[in-house]
Structure formats: structure tokens, C-alpha cells
Amino acid sequence: MELNEVLHANIFFIIASVGVVFFIVITSVILYQVLKVVKAVRRIVERVERGSEVLAEDIEDLRHNFNPTRIISFIMSLIPGIKK
């Protein structure tokens, strides 16, 4: 094996090592950004879930407080000439 071949092999391994390190750094940066997006989406989903729970409670309260007789009485009171 000549010295020239050894030099070529060493240059190849140095370039390959730099390429691998560069690839790992770029991949790490991309994964970090993806992680930030996932955390933001998780916070948004939790907020929507809390809001939907509040909305469900409000609808349940409305359903319990719904009284058709009171609504009909209110509508009838709006029409002139109709007495209870």
C-alpha cells in the first residue's frame, strides 16, 4: 500500500466524519424545532379541552334551567292584546 493511498483514505475518513457531525447537528436543530411546535400544539389542545368542558357545563346548566312555560309566557307578553 502506498503512502498516497493511505493519505486518500485518511482524507476520506476526515470528510466523512465532518459530514456525519454536520448531519447530526442539522438533525438535532430540526428535532428541537419540531419539539417546540409539538409543545405549542399540546398547550393549544389543552386550552381547547378546558374551553369545551366549560361550554359543556354551560349547556348543561341551560338545559336544566330551560323552562318552556316561562318562554311561552314571555312570548305571549310581547304580543299586544293577549292577557294571561
Summary of the structure (lengths in Angstrom):
residues: 84
radius of gyration: 35.4
end to end distance: 113.2
largest distance: 115.0
contacts: 150
relative contact order: 0.04
helix: 88%
strand: 0%
